[in-house]
Amino acid sequence: MKPLLLHIGNKRYSSWSLRPWLVLRKAGLAFEEIMIPLDTEMTRTQINDVSVGGTVPALHTQKAQIWDSLAICEWVAEQVPEVWPADETARARARSAVAYMHASFFALRNTCPMDLCREPEAIKLDDATRNDIATMQAMWQQVQCGDGPYLFGRWSIADAFFTPVAARFHSYDIQLHPAAQNYCDTLLADSDFLAWKADAARETFRYSFDS
Ligand SMILES: N[C@@H](CCC(=O)N[C@@H](CS)C(=O)NCC(=O)O)C(=O)O
């Protein structure tokens, strides 16, 4: 049987790739990963060869090629439902939070791109980014439920979606409310995230904006 193959971008920069990678790990599904360096002359061809949508992450299963981070996480949840909260209401809230992350927060993404090797340092933030940061914290506060350090008690896909956000908040030294800071600290101390981050530190590829 062919193994699951997850095509990802550079671990240092690819926040979209980190999410399904974490979910596959937490689900306990065996998979192989293939990294496609982003921003090289070959990137476009290499991604188009493995992804109908022309982006990574892309997961190849026995039956299908799935090329969107959320779609991959949903496929994993069909194999291992525990990656969503068990309670129906919490699951609906988790899906709402994940969909919101998937489709919004553009100012935060553009101003504070994920760079796991960046020495934490504050930058000047515009109003739109400050608004995204406030909205994110308010949303976490509103949806949080259950016992445990994660957004919905035990770890779920929602926490995978917010791990890159926690990494951004750390890298750009963004001051958070205590509850949000605790949540980010929990995500950044996760052993699977730390394994990904260690791999990122070993990558030699650098974006051209990185001097
Ligand atoms: N909505 C997509 C976005 C994925 C995405 O934008 N991936 C970036 C890398 S992080 C990409 O493949 N960019 C194409 C390129 O660099 O040519 C998802 O959730 O998977």
The ligand as a Gaussian input file, in Angstrom:
#p B3LYP/6-31G(d) Opt

LIG

0 1
 N       -5.687000      28.131000       0.898000
 C       -4.492000      27.345000       0.703000
 C       -3.284000      28.285000       0.684000
 C       -1.974000      27.558000       0.510000
 C       -0.841000      28.490000       0.090000
 O       -1.043000      29.692000      -0.200000
 N        0.357000      27.915000       0.037000
 C        1.536000      28.638000      -0.412000
 C        2.752000      28.222000       0.377000
 S        2.588000      28.580000       2.098000
 C        1.824000      28.252000      -1.848000
 O        1.706000      27.098000      -2.209000
 N        2.238000      29.229000      -2.680000
 C        2.529000      28.939000      -4.057000
 C        3.841000      29.484000      -4.491000
 O        4.622000      29.924000      -3.641000
 O        4.086000      29.466000      -5.716000
 C       -4.431000      26.267000       1.771000
 O       -5.119000      26.420000       2.780000
 O       -3.736000      25.249000       1.607000

